[in-house]
Amino acid sequence: MTIARRPLWPSRSDGAWLIGAALAFAGLNTLFYVLGDRTTGAWGPAAGLVLQVACDLTLVLFFRFPGPVCAFVTAAAAAMLAADTFAPGLLVPVHPLALTTVPTITPVILSQSARVLDRRTVLWVAGVLAVIAARPWTPSWATTPFGLLSTALPALVSLYFEARRQLLQSLRDRAERAEREQHLLAEQARAAERRRLAGEMHDVVTHRLSLMVLHAGALGVTSPDPGVRTAAEDIRREGALALDELRDLVGVLRNGIETGPRTLSPEEPGDPARLVEESRSVGVPTDLAVDGDPAQVSPTVARTAYRLVQEALTNVRKHAPGASAKVSLRYHPGGLDVSVDSTAAARPPDPALTGSGSGAGLAGLRQRVELVGGRFDAGPAPGGGFRVGAILPAYVPTAEGTHCDPGARGR
């Protein structure tokens, strides 16, 4: 098992100031050695300087080895206390220039200890060093206050700032968690509203459409007039198609529940040729130009093209009475290019028809085309007509496309 090693420094800036502080304190101790008294024990005049510089240099390794560094500095402080008590002049000059009774680097180490050590360890280390530095058994104004300032104060400041950092992090985490929960609740509310709308559409609209289809079928069977029977059959067929599309819409509102993949065939409302025939039957001259193999595009893309042609021809009938239209479908390995071009209107449109829509037809088409990764274009054409077109990809990796597209595996 591989054990993750602690980095040498948390960041480059931490490494820079640690090295700078270590060198600065090493220079300060060297200055004390040059200007002040030196040790006079058996270990030589530089014994105290060597111990101080060794403690200073351990600061560079503090973030990688915090425990051993604290133990080394504490041991050095204890050695200085023992030497000062039992062998004066061995590690600390008899008349030191500095008032510190512990290694001079101690305040820096304690000020950073809460970042890498737990609170109990910090308190233990700070307590031991404070006792050694303050020497309460021989209190003195020259050692006790300065000893407490160089040990207890840095440790308490370090603990305070670490607790403050943890509190701020906790508050940030709580705010982010509350925001995520708020988004989740909003999404649940939207899903509940969609299910409610789906239920209303299923219970009310579907029921009324079913009755209309049944009445039309009955009228087609019982009426002696052939014209009435033909009209009744048209009503029944269109109502059945509306029920089929309404079922798809209800399934979308219910997040796909109770809906299954459907394939598009010439008999189902996915064939633009049927839309062209409907447009001709109501008196709009409409031409259809198809180039290529429709099997080259997935069902999702074919359905999008069908909706585009349907909306474009509906707009021609509503807004351009007397105009003619041309539907062009070009299938190729890269996808499908579809366009509906209409000529200028021959007479003013019927206000009742133009005011019957929601005004969001083209915007909805653009959104539908962009959802499958296509490009949509609509605008006036030369000569006063109007053009609606789109460039659609061959395949969109949706659940429907994966299950229903017979050529999906090959693409």
ABEGO torsion letter per residue (X at the ends): XBBBBBBABABAAAAAAAAAAAAAAAAAAAAAAAABBBBABAAEAAAAAAAAAAAAAAAAAAAABAAAAAAAAAAAAAAAAAAAAABBGAABBABBABABABBAAAAAAAAAAAAABBAAAAAAAAAAAAAAAAGAABBBAAAAAAAAAAAAAAAAAAAAAAAAAAAAAAAAAAAAAAAAAAAAAAAAAAAAAAAAAAAAAAAAAAAAAAAAAAAAAAAAAABABAAAAAAAAAAAAAAAAAAAAAAAAAAAAAGGBGBBBBBBBAABAABAAAAAAAAAAAGBBBBBBBBEBAAABBAAAAAAAAAAAAAAAAAAAAABBGBBBBBBBBBBAAEBBBBBBBBBBABBBBAAAAAABAGAAAAAAAAAAAAAGBBBBBEBBBGGBBBBBBBBBABBBBAAAAAABAAAAAX
